[in-house]
Amino acid sequence: MSHFTKQGLSPFKTKRGFLNLHYRFSFPCIFSPSKRGIDTHASHHLDRKPLISDAELRFEFAHHDPAVARVNNGSFGSCPASIIAAQQRWQLQVLRQPDDFYLNRLRPGILHTRTVIKGLINAGDVDEISIVDNATAAAAIVLQQAGWAFAEGRFNQGDAAVMLCHAYGAVKKSVEAYFSRAGGRVIEVQYPFPVSSKYEIISEFQKVLEKVRSDGHKVRLALIDHITSMPRVVIPIKELVEICRNEDVDQIFVDAAHAMGCTKVDMQEIGADYYTSNLHKCFFCPPSVSFLYCRKSETLPDLHHPMVSHGYGNGLPIESSWIGTRDYSAQLVVPEVVEFVSRFEGGIEGIRKRNHEKVVEMGQMLVKAWGTNLGSPPEMCSSMAMVGLPACLGISSDWDGLKLRTHLRECFGIEVHIYYREPEDGEVNPVTGYARISHQVYNTIDDYCKLRDAVNKLVNDGFTCALLSI
Ligand SMILES: Cc1ncc(COP(=O)(O)O)c(C=O)c1O
């Protein structure tokens, strides 16, 4: 089937009638390559819409449950109404004429998304970008390749993978399934939480790599989070990548599930081999779409998508752009999302800066009200912050954290993620629970006041997690 080969990229066909009926944006980037182009996101500056007004912003998120103070954008992100509408237009296009869509429009659409991402993350080449469903899929792609390296004799039994102790649980499972199972040894870098400076992480990481080397082991893979999920901390990724290079680590994979829209993402600056970020968390895409960046290199092995289909052997970007018949619409709306963020002062950089400032301000307001502390200094917060909860709430396990989260949702209309931190020996009155708060463009101060007042009420009522039976 010619459309699955590298040569099969066909140009967009314009269908004016269809466009007029279903495409009401002022920049018809899908169908007008001459105007918006499929080659560079720089062309999106044409026909720029005015900055979004407060009323328009409220409309964009009017589908959010008004009864819920949503300070947990970090878990599942958010998608504005205009992007939902754009996604539905793509879905309608498929249903209207599926053969034309799958044979003529899907691949150019995904190429357009890859091109836009290349510009956003300062990659060197569009062939370094593959579009995948989520960070979980990206991790499977990278780790599956590591598993094959053992089977094919490129890695030796006992070769190591190094990762942070707070790496994401599901990704740790992937390491177990692909790397440990194939005979690799996994070493976790421990570091403290709360963390007071990036140097606490850098020095622990350095020590571990030096120790592995002096023990005579080879580190094949470093798996490093850009921003850990729980507890939430921005990791000094540039420094850790540099340590890996100095220590001759074979492959560096950065799991940056939260990063796009939340912190600076620049492939030249970071210098990793593989880097993945979800676009459905802080970048306003519908669930689910992510990119996987793979640095162009003579020495890195070929990666393959675990869902093998017609494109197998044509490179990961091509393999990933057809993994069987399914809904690809989330992958196709990325250019519209770029248009959406351009309607905010400073674009995505402006959004991320304001979210950061606001979340730190709100975090400081909460720790003052509760007499606790932030889990990291502001510069390690991005658009989320870890806020210590009063010790008297009696959070003494992960299960307590989950129960409190449920209680806040069901009894107070607040959605916030809670982290349980195991106290160290001898700690007096330790803070064992942290609320992970986010800030996104739709949040208002009232959301955080609601959380503050709910926790204060629980404290005043003598509540402890032991009283919850759920
Ligand atoms: C650090 C990290 N890695 C991977 C993932 C998995 O993301 P997804 O469920 O979208 O695959 C998450 C999800 O929150 C995460 O925080």
The ligand as a Gaussian input file, in Angstrom:
#p B3LYP/6-31G(d) Opt

LIG

0 1
 C        6.363000      11.093000      34.941000
 C        5.257000      10.382000      34.214000
 N        5.565000       9.457000      33.285000
 C        4.620000       8.804000      32.586000
 C        3.281000       9.078000      32.794000
 C        2.262000       8.314000      32.002000
 O        1.509000       9.188000      31.213000
 P        0.314000       8.559000      30.348000
 O       -0.626000       7.932000      31.342000
 O       -0.298000       9.699000      29.627000
 O        0.915000       7.545000      29.469000
 C        2.901000      10.021000      33.757000
 C        1.499000      10.300000      34.012000
 O        1.118000      11.126000      34.805000
 C        3.925000      10.679000      34.480000
 O        3.620000      11.601000      35.400000

